[in-house]
Amino acid sequence: MSKRDLIAIGRSSIDLYSQDIGVPFKEISGFNAFVGGSPLNISVGCSRLGLKSTLLTAVGKDKVGEFILNFLNKENVSTEFIPIKENARSSAVLLGIEPPDKFPLVFYRDNAADTLINIDDVNNANIANHEVLLVNGTALNKEPSRGATIHAIEIAKKNSVSVVMDLDFRADQWEDYRSFGHVVRSIISKVDIAIGTEEEVLASMLKDSSQVTIKHQQISSPEIKGDLNKSIEGLIKLGTGILIVKRGKDGASYFDKNLKRKDIKGFPVKILNVLGAGDAFASGFIYGLIQKWSIEKSIEMGNACGSHVVTKEGCANFMPTLDEALKIMNK
């Protein structure tokens, strides 16, 4: 049996995006219904680029779960390993769009089905039959999804499946911000490639809560103080093979195990909505990884995909096709 390209593990949701661009959240008059969740976005992004993509999440026995699964099936993302958790709910996120720098979001994840992914679900997902495993920081915030994610990484390592980790620090999903850093540091040596924003890298090395302040009154978007270079060095020394730091309009940088840095320029565009751009980046990067491109070219592909999505009003629903991404790369 030929291997599939990607299996992503973690959260999924219905995403309700403001129909009123630029309007403060409290004045929103209506929402558009899309889908989201970082692993879901990445699996859809990879599928649109032509990869054979699988998602391991979980949904509740509810209409939102049906909505999510219907979208994934239409996008040719394999849903065969997605369990339905009858005593849980599919999650939801409400999102505002106030460009250029305010994108408030509110998570509804009490008893979220995807937090109940367990070791048995991972064992059923045939991770060994994939080239890349994509794991996600938010899935590490509670059990049983934390143990399931770590178990998935262990299976991948035993079967020569590349492990890519999207750090995905969502502050309001952690009772103690420092726990995020503790868990990330405990597994980072098993990760081949880690991807995160500057703030997510800082959060990964966070040990003191006084380093955290909240900007724009968004608890899900903290501002973390610290020495970025020391945090990068700290993660690399813990054993991850490559660390990619996303820098928004400035593109991305990557660091190898010897701390050698390489900067890859982005593709400047007029920003409508930054939410989902990082997931588009990961999709493009993983596409390059599967094609055995260089790290530099793979990051360039990620930058192209990210620049496409920041001009759109949603995440998974607006991931670029291969032709659209290559057109940006070749401009």
C-alpha positions as CSV (number, residue, x, y, z in Angstrom):
1,M,0.0,0.0,0.0
2,S,1.4,3.3,-1.0
3,K,1.9,5.9,1.7
4,R,-0.3,8.9,2.1
5,D,1.4,12.3,2.4
6,L,0.1,13.9,5.6
7,I,-1.8,13.0,8.7
8,A,-2.6,16.0,11.0
9,I,-3.8,15.5,14.5
10,G,-5.7,18.0,16.7
11,R,-8.6,20.4,16.9
12,S,-11.4,21.2,14.5
13,S,-14.3,23.7,14.7
14,I,-17.0,25.6,12.9
15,D,-15.6,29.1,12.5
16,L,-18.1,32.0,12.5
17,Y,-16.4,35.0,10.8
18,S,-17.7,38.5,11.1
19,Q,-19.6,39.7,7.9
20,D,-18.8,43.3,9.0
21,I,-15.1,44.0,8.0
22,G,-13.6,46.6,10.3
23,V,-16.5,46.7,12.8
24,P,-15.8,46.3,16.5
25,F,-16.7,42.8,17.8
26,K,-19.6,44.1,19.9
27,E,-21.2,45.7,16.8
28,I,-21.1,42.7,14.5
29,S,-24.4,42.1,12.8
30,G,-23.9,38.7,11.3
31,F,-21.4,35.9,10.7
32,N,-20.3,33.6,7.8
33,A,-20.0,29.9,8.6
34,F,-16.7,28.4,7.7
35,V,-14.5,25.7,9.3
36,G,-11.2,26.0,11.2
37,G,-8.8,24.6,13.7
38,S,-5.1,24.7,12.9
39,P,-4.7,20.9,12.0
40,L,-7.9,21.0,10.0
41,N,-6.7,24.1,8.1
42,I,-3.4,22.5,7.3
43,S,-4.9,19.2,6.2
44,V,-7.2,21.1,3.8
45,G,-4.4,23.4,2.6
46,C,-2.3,20.3,1.8
47,S,-5.2,18.7,0.0
48,R,-5.8,21.7,-2.2
49,L,-2.1,21.7,-3.2
50,G,-2.6,18.1,-4.4
51,L,-1.3,16.1,-1.4
52,K,-3.1,13.0,0.0
53,S,-4.2,14.4,3.3
54,T,-5.7,12.8,6.4
55,L,-7.1,14.4,9.5
56,L,-7.3,12.8,12.9
57,T,-9.7,15.0,15.0
58,A,-12.9,14.2,16.7
59,V,-16.4,15.7,16.5
60,G,-19.5,15.4,18.5
61,K,-22.7,13.7,17.5
62,D,-24.2,17.0,16.4
63,K,-25.0,19.1,13.4
64,V,-21.7,21.0,13.7
65,G,-19.8,17.8,13.5
66,E,-21.8,16.9,10.3
67,F,-21.0,20.4,8.9
68,I,-17.2,19.8,9.6
69,L,-17.2,16.3,8.1
70,N,-19.1,17.3,5.1
71,F,-16.6,20.1,4.3
72,L,-13.6,17.8,4.7
73,N,-15.1,15.1,2.5
74,K,-15.7,17.7,-0.2
75,E,-12.1,18.8,0.1
76,N,-10.8,15.2,-0.4
77,V,-9.4,15.1,3.1
78,S,-9.6,11.6,4.5
79,T,-12.0,11.4,7.4
80,E,-12.0,7.6,7.9
81,F,-10.2,7.8,11.3
82,I,-12.3,10.7,12.8
83,P,-14.3,9.3,15.7
84,I,-17.6,10.7,16.9
85,K,-17.6,11.4,20.6
86,E,-21.2,11.0,21.7
87,N,-20.8,12.8,25.1
88,A,-18.9,15.8,23.7
89,R,-19.6,18.7,21.4
90,S,-17.9,19.8,18.2
91,S,-16.3,23.1,19.0
92,A,-16.9,26.6,17.7
93,V,-15.0,29.9,17.3
94,L,-16.3,33.4,16.7
95,L,-13.9,35.7,14.9
96,G,-13.9,39.5,14.2
97,I,-12.0,41.1,11.3
98,E,-10.6,44.6,12.1
99,P,-7.6,45.1,9.8
100,P,-4.8,45.8,9.9
101,D,-4.0,44.5,13.4
102,K,-7.2,43.5,15.4
103,F,-8.6,40.1,14.9
104,P,-10.5,39.2,18.1
105,L,-11.6,35.6,18.5
106,V,-13.6,33.7,21.1
107,F,-13.3,30.0,21.6
108,Y,-16.2,27.7,22.6
109,R,-14.3,24.6,23.6
110,D,-15.9,23.3,26.8
111,N,-16.1,19.5,26.5
112,A,-14.7,19.8,23.0
113,A,-14.8,16.5,21.2
114,D,-11.3,16.9,19.7
115,T,-9.8,17.1,23.3
116,L,-11.1,13.5,23.7
117,I,-8.9,12.0,21.0
118,N,-7.2,9.1,22.8
119,I,-4.5,6.5,22.3
120,D,-6.9,4.0,20.8
121,D,-7.9,6.6,18.2
122,V,-4.2,7.1,17.3
123,N,-3.6,3.4,17.1
124,N,-6.5,3.1,14.6
125,A,-5.2,5.9,12.4
126,N,-2.3,4.0,10.7
127,I,0.2,6.8,11.2
128,A,3.0,4.6,9.9
129,N,1.3,4.8,6.5
130,H,2.0,8.5,6.1
131,E,5.1,10.5,5.2
132,V,4.5,13.4,7.6
133,L,2.8,13.7,11.0
134,L,1.6,17.2,11.9
135,V,1.0,17.8,15.6
136,N,-0.3,20.9,17.3
137,G,0.4,22.7,20.5
138,T,-3.2,23.2,21.6
139,A,-3.8,19.4,21.6
140,L,-1.3,19.2,24.4
141,N,-3.3,21.3,26.8
142,K,-5.2,18.5,28.5
143,E,-5.8,14.8,28.6
144,P,-6.5,12.5,26.8
145,S,-5.5,14.5,23.7
146,R,-2.1,15.3,25.2
147,G,-1.2,11.6,25.7
148,A,-2.6,10.7,22.3
149,T,-0.5,13.4,20.6
150,I,2.7,12.2,22.3
151,H,1.8,8.6,21.5
152,A,1.4,9.6,17.8
153,I,4.8,11.2,17.8
154,E,6.4,8.0,19.3
155,I,4.7,5.9,16.5
156,A,6.0,8.3,13.9
157,K,9.5,8.2,15.2
158,K,9.5,4.4,15.2
159,N,8.3,4.3,11.6
160,S,10.5,7.0,10.0
161,V,7.6,9.4,9.6
162,S,8.7,13.0,9.7
163,V,7.2,15.0,12.7
164,V,6.3,18.6,12.1
165,M,5.0,20.6,15.1
166,D,3.0,23.8,14.8
167,L,3.5,25.4,18.2
168,D,0.1,27.0,18.0
169,F,0.0,28.8,21.4
170,R,-3.6,29.7,22.3
171,A,-3.3,31.4,25.7
172,D,-6.9,31.0,26.8
173,Q,-6.7,27.3,26.3
174,W,-4.1,26.9,29.1
175,E,-4.9,27.4,32.8
176,D,-1.2,28.3,33.3
177,Y,0.7,29.8,30.3
178,R,3.9,28.2,31.7
179,S,2.4,24.8,31.2
180,F,2.5,25.3,27.5
181,G,6.3,25.8,27.6
182,H,6.8,22.9,29.9
183,V,5.0,20.4,27.7
184,V,6.6,21.7,24.5
185,R,10.1,21.4,26.0
186,S,9.4,17.9,27.1
187,I,8.7,16.6,23.6
188,I,10.6,19.0,21.3
189,S,13.6,16.6,21.0
190,K,11.3,14.2,19.1
191,V,10.2,16.8,16.6
192,D,12.0,17.1,13.3
193,I,10.7,20.5,12.4
194,A,9.0,23.1,14.7
195,I,7.1,26.1,13.3
196,G,5.9,29.1,15.2
197,T,5.6,32.8,15.4
198,E,8.0,34.9,17.5
199,E,5.6,35.0,20.4
200,E,5.0,31.2,20.2
201,V,8.8,30.6,20.4
202,L,8.9,32.9,23.4
203,A,6.0,31.0,25.0
204,S,7.7,27.7,24.4
205,M,10.5,28.9,26.7
206,L,8.2,30.7,29.1
207,K,8.9,30.0,32.8
208,D,7.8,33.3,34.5
209,S,4.2,34.6,34.2
210,S,5.4,38.2,34.6
211,Q,6.7,37.9,31.0
212,V,3.1,37.9,29.7
213,T,0.9,40.9,28.9
214,I,-2.3,40.9,26.9
215,K,-2.7,43.2,23.8
216,H,-6.0,44.4,22.3
217,Q,-7.8,42.8,25.3
218,Q,-7.5,39.4,23.5
219,I,-6.5,36.8,26.0
220,S,-5.9,34.4,23.0
221,S,-3.3,36.8,21.6
222,P,-0.8,37.6,24.3
223,E,2.3,39.7,24.1
224,I,5.2,37.8,25.6
225,K,8.4,39.6,26.8
226,G,11.7,37.9,26.5
227,D,14.9,37.4,24.6
228,L,13.9,35.9,21.2
229,N,17.4,34.8,20.3
230,K,17.8,33.0,23.7
231,S,14.5,31.3,23.2
232,I,15.4,30.1,19.7
233,E,18.7,28.9,21.0
234,G,17.0,27.1,23.9
235,L,14.6,25.2,21.7
236,I,17.3,24.2,19.3
237,K,19.6,23.0,22.1
238,L,16.7,20.8,23.4
239,G,17.0,18.8,20.2
240,T,14.5,19.9,17.5
241,G,16.1,19.4,14.1
242,I,14.9,22.7,12.4
243,L,13.1,25.6,13.9
244,I,11.1,27.9,11.5
245,V,10.1,31.3,12.9
246,K,7.2,33.0,11.0
247,R,7.5,36.7,10.8
248,G,4.3,37.8,9.0
249,K,4.9,40.2,6.1
250,D,8.7,39.9,6.6
251,G,8.5,36.2,5.6
252,A,10.2,33.6,7.8
253,S,13.5,32.5,9.2
254,Y,14.8,29.1,9.9
255,F,17.5,27.8,12.2
256,D,19.3,24.5,11.9
257,K,20.8,22.5,14.8
258,N,23.9,24.6,14.6
259,L,21.9,27.8,15.0
260,K,22.7,28.8,11.4
261,R,20.0,31.3,10.4
262,K,18.5,31.8,6.9
263,D,15.9,34.5,6.2
264,I,13.3,33.9,3.4
265,K,11.4,37.0,2.2
266,G,7.7,37.1,2.1
267,F,5.3,38.3,-0.6
268,P,3.8,41.7,0.5
269,V,0.1,42.0,0.0
270,K,-2.7,44.1,1.4
271,I,-3.9,42.4,4.6
272,L,-7.6,41.7,5.1
273,N,-7.3,38.9,7.8
274,V,-4.3,37.3,9.3
275,L,-6.2,34.4,10.9
276,G,-5.2,31.2,9.1
277,A,-2.2,32.6,7.4
278,G,0.2,30.6,9.5
279,D,-1.7,27.4,8.7
280,A,-1.5,28.2,5.0
281,F,2.2,28.7,5.5
282,A,2.5,25.2,7.1
283,S,0.5,23.7,4.2
284,G,2.9,25.2,1.7
285,F,5.9,24.2,3.6
286,I,4.8,20.6,4.0
287,Y,4.0,20.5,0.3
288,G,7.6,21.4,-0.4
289,L,8.8,18.9,2.2
290,I,6.9,16.1,0.5
291,Q,8.3,17.2,-2.9
292,K,11.8,17.0,-1.4
293,W,12.4,20.6,-2.1
294,S,15.1,22.5,-0.2
295,I,14.1,24.1,3.2
296,E,14.5,27.5,1.6
297,K,12.1,26.7,-1.4
298,S,9.7,25.0,0.9
299,I,9.5,28.1,3.1
300,E,9.1,30.2,0.1
301,M,6.1,28.1,-0.9
302,G,4.8,28.5,2.7
303,N,5.2,32.3,2.4
304,A,3.2,32.3,-0.9
305,C,0.3,30.3,0.6
306,G,0.3,32.6,3.6
307,S,0.2,35.7,1.5
308,H,-2.8,34.3,-0.4
309,V,-4.8,33.6,2.7
310,V,-4.3,37.0,4.4
311,T,-6.2,38.6,1.5
312,K,-9.3,36.4,2.3
313,E,-11.9,36.5,5.0
314,G,-11.5,32.9,6.3
315,C,-9.1,30.0,6.8
316,A,-9.6,26.5,5.4
317,N,-12.3,27.6,2.9
318,F,-9.8,30.0,1.2
319,M,-6.6,27.9,1.1
320,P,-4.8,28.3,-2.3
321,T,-4.7,25.7,-5.1
322,L,-1.3,24.7,-6.4
323,D,-1.6,26.9,-9.4
324,E,-2.5,29.9,-7.2
325,A,0.5,29.3,-4.9
326,L,2.9,28.8,-7.8
327,K,1.7,32.0,-9.5
328,I,2.6,34.0,-6.3
329,M,6.0,32.3,-6.1
330,N,6.8,33.0,-9.7
331,K,5.8,36.7,-9.7
